[in-house]
Amino acid sequence: SFRKPFIMPRGTASEGLGPLGAIHFDPADPDGLAAAMAAAMDTAPGEPDPTALAARAPTAISGAFLAEIAALVRG
C-alpha cells in the first residue's frame, strides 16, 4: 500500500488487507464508495501492521507460490 490509504469493495478477497490500511466499502450501498473516499481524505493513515507487511512481501508471496507449485509437481 506504500503507506497510503486505498479503497476496496468489502468482500472475501479484500478482508485480509485491512491490516495494511484498506478502507472497505459495501458495493451494494449507493453511498458506500463516496463515504469510503471521504474517509480516505479525512483520516490520516495509520502504520500498517508489520506482520501483515511481512506476510505480503514479494519474497513471501513468491516463496509460498513456488512451494505450492513444487507440492503439485511432487503429487
PyMOL commands that set and color helices and strands:
alter all, ss='L'
color gray80, all
select helices_A, chain A and resi 15-20+32-42+50-55+58-74
alter helices_A, ss='H'
color red, helices_A
select strands_A, chain A and resi 6-9+22-25
alter strands_A, ss='S'
color yellow, strands_A
deselect
rebuild
show_as cartoon
